[in-house]
Amino acid sequence: MDTESTDFSSKDSDKGRAGIQSVEVGFTLLDVLAQAPAPLMLRDLAASAGMSAAKAHRYLVSFQRLGLVVQDTTSTRYELGPATLRLGLATLSRLDAVKMARERLPALIDATGHTLALAVWGNRGPTLVHWQETPLAMPVSLRLGDVMPLLSSATGRCFAAFVSHGGASDKARPMIEAELALARKLGRSDLPSTPAQVQAMLTETRQQGLGRVVNVLLPGISGFCAPVFDADGHLALGVVSLGSSATFDTSWEGAIAQSLRQFAQQLSADLGWSGH
């Protein structure tokens, strides 16, 4: 029978992280169940976790007592129990998307080499809530609290394309219509001028997974904005990268675009989003 083993080896350079190995081993069973599309038989669950059925069964007995796992009495298949739901909901309720994003921005700045910002949907539209410049950043006239237009900014295009819930979606429509009318009045050739052109722009944004502008909102400035989703699939925030058009790679498949997509996808996953 397995016994709890604790590693306090002096060879471990990080002694403060010593833990109980059996807990880590047992967690693999929960992880397999979490990723499985349906309840699993003992043999399949054990095989996916890389252990014998007898060993897996001992862990599952304890997990059932704790409510972490339940077994269907008819099919004998195992599924995650109510305790895991409580833990998951408690974790999600404590997640702060902006805080999590801010903590990860230094690595993204290293990857992109350009200024980054975070935006959320506020009372008047997409609003900048965090700004982090690189030492050699080109000065731009954007600051915290600024509300981004939906058609002429990468941030706005991202939110217009991916906001799909409640009041935010309802509020976006008249904002787009107003900006569309203004663009026609001013004769802006660099902006959509018809509803069909707006839809084409939003479709491209959704297909590429990024909002993009090149010398539209600010002369000589280009940018991307990637959407981050919460566990319910709602747009939690936008991650923005912008810089001088002379040095900013605006290719959909360029290094900046790919880094932003990967960053946003990982953050979305960590917030509980499982979509594609």
C-alpha positions in Angstrom: 0.0 0.0 0.0 1.3 3.5 -0.9 2.7 5.5 1.9 3.1 9.3 2.0 6.6 10.3 1.1 8.1 13.7 1.8 11.3 14.9 0.0 13.5 16.9 2.3 16.6 16.2 0.4 19.4 18.6 0.9 20.1 18.4 -2.8 16.9 20.2 -3.4 17.9 23.8 -4.0 14.4 25.0 -3.1 13.8 23.3 0.3 10.7 25.4 1.0 8.9 23.7 -1.9 9.2 20.1 -0.5 5.7 18.5 -0.6 3.8 15.2 -0.3 4.4 13.1 -3.4 1.3 11.0 -3.0 -0.9 14.1 -3.2 0.8 15.1 -6.5 0.4 11.6 -7.8 -3.3 11.4 -6.9 -4.0 14.8 -8.5 -3.2 13.3 -11.9 -6.5 11.3 -11.6 -8.4 14.5 -11.0 -6.7 16.2 -13.9 -7.6 13.3 -16.2 -11.2 13.5 -15.1 -11.2 17.3 -15.6 -10.0 17.0 -19.2 -12.2 13.9 -20.1 -15.3 14.7 -22.2 -17.3 12.1 -20.2 -17.1 9.9 -17.1 -14.4 7.2 -17.3 -14.1 3.5 -16.4 -11.5 2.7 -13.8 -9.2 1.0 -16.3 -9.3 3.9 -18.7 -8.8 6.5 -15.9 -5.9 4.6 -14.5 -4.3 4.2 -17.9 -4.6 7.9 -18.7 -3.0 8.7 -15.3 -0.2 6.3 -15.9 -0.8 4.0 -12.9 -2.3 0.6 -12.2 -6.0 0.1 -11.6 -5.4 -1.1 -8.1 -3.3 2.0 -7.2 -5.9 4.3 -8.8 -8.7 2.7 -7.0 -7.1 3.4 -3.6 -6.9 7.1 -4.4 -10.4 7.2 -5.8 -11.8 5.7 -2.5 -10.3 8.6 -0.6 -11.4 11.1 -3.2 -15.0 9.8 -3.0 -15.0 10.3 0.8 -14.0 13.9 0.2 -16.5 14.5 -2.5 -13.9 15.1 -5.1 -15.0 12.2 -7.2 -18.3 10.3 -7.6 -19.0 6.9 -9.1 -22.1 6.1 -11.0 -23.6 3.0 -9.3 -25.0 1.7 -12.7 -22.2 2.3 -15.1 -19.4 2.2 -12.4 -17.8 5.2 -14.2 -16.0 7.9 -12.3 -16.7 11.6 -12.6 -15.6 14.8 -10.7 -17.6 15.3 -7.6 -19.4 18.3 -6.0 -16.3 19.4 -4.0 -14.4 20.1 -7.2 -17.2 22.3 -8.4 -17.2 24.3 -5.1 -13.4 24.7 -5.4 -13.6 25.7 -9.0 -16.3 28.3 -8.4 -14.4 29.7 -5.4 -11.3 30.1 -7.5 -13.1 31.8 -10.4 -14.7 34.2 -8.0 -11.3 35.3 -6.7 -9.7 35.7 -10.1 -8.9 39.3 -11.2 -8.3 39.3 -14.9 -6.6 42.7 -14.9 -4.4 41.8 -12.0 -3.3 38.6 -13.6 -2.6 40.3 -16.9 -0.5 43.0 -15.3 1.7 40.5 -13.5 2.4 38.8 -16.8 3.1 41.9 -18.9 6.9 42.2 -18.3 7.4 38.9 -20.2 5.2 40.0 -23.0 7.1 43.3 -23.3 10.3 41.3 -23.6 8.7 39.2 -26.3 7.2 42.1 -28.4 9.6 45.0 -27.5 6.7 47.5 -27.7 4.4 49.4 -25.3 1.5 47.4 -23.9 -1.9 48.4 -22.4 -4.9 46.7 -20.9 -8.5 47.8 -21.7 -11.9 46.8 -20.3 -15.4 47.7 -21.3 -16.4 50.7 -19.2 -19.5 52.9 -19.1 -18.6 54.7 -22.4 -16.8 51.9 -24.2 -13.4 50.2 -24.3 -11.3 52.0 -21.6 -7.6 51.9 -21.0 -6.9 50.8 -17.4 -3.2 50.0 -17.5 -0.3 51.4 -19.5 3.2 50.0 -19.6 5.8 51.7 -21.9 9.1 50.4 -23.1 12.2 52.6 -22.4 12.5 53.5 -26.1 8.8 53.9 -26.7 7.6 56.5 -29.2 5.4 59.0 -27.3 1.7 58.7 -27.9 -1.2 60.8 -26.7 -3.0 57.9 -25.0 -3.4 57.6 -21.2 -5.2 55.7 -18.5 -9.0 56.3 -18.6 -9.0 57.1 -22.4 -12.0 55.6 -24.2 -11.1 54.0 -27.5 -13.2 54.5 -30.6 -14.6 51.2 -32.0 -13.7 51.7 -35.7 -10.4 53.5 -35.7 -8.5 51.8 -32.8 -7.2 48.3 -32.5 -8.8 48.1 -29.1 -12.1 49.3 -30.3 -12.1 46.8 -33.2 -11.3 44.0 -30.8 -14.1 44.9 -28.5 -16.6 45.5 -31.3 -15.8 42.1 -32.7 -15.9 40.1 -29.5 -18.3 41.8 -27.1 -21.4 39.7 -27.2 -23.1 39.9 -23.9 -25.8 42.0 -22.3 -25.6 45.8 -22.2 -22.1 46.0 -23.7 -23.3 44.5 -27.0 -26.4 46.7 -27.1 -24.3 49.8 -26.4 -21.8 49.0 -29.1 -24.3 49.1 -32.0 -25.2 52.8 -31.7 -21.6 53.7 -31.0 -20.6 52.0 -34.3 -23.4 53.7 -36.2 -22.3 57.1 -34.8 -18.7 56.5 -35.7 -19.7 55.3 -39.1 -21.7 58.4 -39.8 -18.8 60.6 -38.6 -16.3 58.7 -40.9 -18.6 59.3 -43.9 -19.0 63.0 -43.0 -15.2 63.5 -42.7 -14.6 61.5 -45.9 -12.2 59.1 -44.1 -11.0 56.6 -46.7 -9.0 54.6 -44.0 -12.2 53.6 -42.1 -15.2 51.6 -43.0 -17.9 53.8 -44.6 -20.8 51.3 -45.0 -22.4 48.7 -42.7 -21.1 46.0 -45.0 -17.5 47.2 -44.7 -17.9 47.3 -40.9 -19.1 43.7 -40.9 -16.2 42.7 -43.2 -13.7 44.4 -40.7 -15.3 42.6 -37.7 -15.3 39.3 -39.5 -11.6 39.7 -40.3 -10.9 40.6 -36.7 -12.7 37.5 -35.4 -10.9 35.3 -38.0 -7.5 36.6 -37.0 -8.2 36.7 -33.3 -6.9 40.3 -33.1 -8.0 43.9 -33.7 -5.5 45.8 -35.9 -4.9 49.3 -37.1 -2.1 50.8 -39.2 -1.7 54.6 -39.1 -5.5 55.1 -38.4 -6.1 56.4 -34.9 -2.7 58.1 -34.5 -0.4 59.1 -37.4 2.7 56.9 -37.5 1.3 54.4 -34.9 0.2 50.9 -35.5 -1.2 48.4 -33.0 -2.9 45.1 -32.2 -5.4 44.2 -29.5 -6.1 40.6 -28.4 -9.2 39.5 -26.6 -9.1 37.7 -23.2 -12.2 35.7 -22.2 -13.5 34.7 -18.8 -15.0 31.3 -17.8 -18.4 32.2 -19.3 -16.9 33.1 -22.7 -17.4 36.9 -22.1 -14.8 39.4 -23.1 -12.9 40.2 -19.9 -10.3 42.6 -21.3 -8.2 43.4 -24.3 -4.4 43.3 -24.4 -3.0 46.0 -26.6 0.5 46.3 -28.2 1.4 49.5 -30.1 4.4 51.3 -31.5 5.9 53.2 -34.3 4.8 52.0 -37.7 8.4 52.1 -38.8 9.4 49.3 -36.4 6.0 47.6 -35.5 5.4 44.4 -37.3 1.8 44.5 -38.4 1.7 41.1 -40.1 -1.1 38.9 -38.9 1.5 36.1 -38.6 4.3 38.2 -37.3 6.1 37.8 -34.0 4.0 40.5 -32.2 0.7 39.1 -33.4 1.6 35.6 -32.4 2.9 36.6 -29.0 -0.3 38.5 -28.3 -2.5 35.6 -29.3 -0.5 33.2 -27.2 -0.6 35.5 -24.2 -4.4 36.1 -24.5 -5.1 32.4 -25.0 -3.1 31.3 -22.0 -4.7 34.0 -19.8 -8.2 33.1 -21.0 -7.5 29.4 -20.2 -6.3 30.4 -16.7 -9.5 32.4 -16.2 -11.5 29.2 -17.0 -12.3 29.7 -20.7 -12.3 26.5 -22.7 -13.4 27.8 -26.0 -11.5 28.0 -29.3 
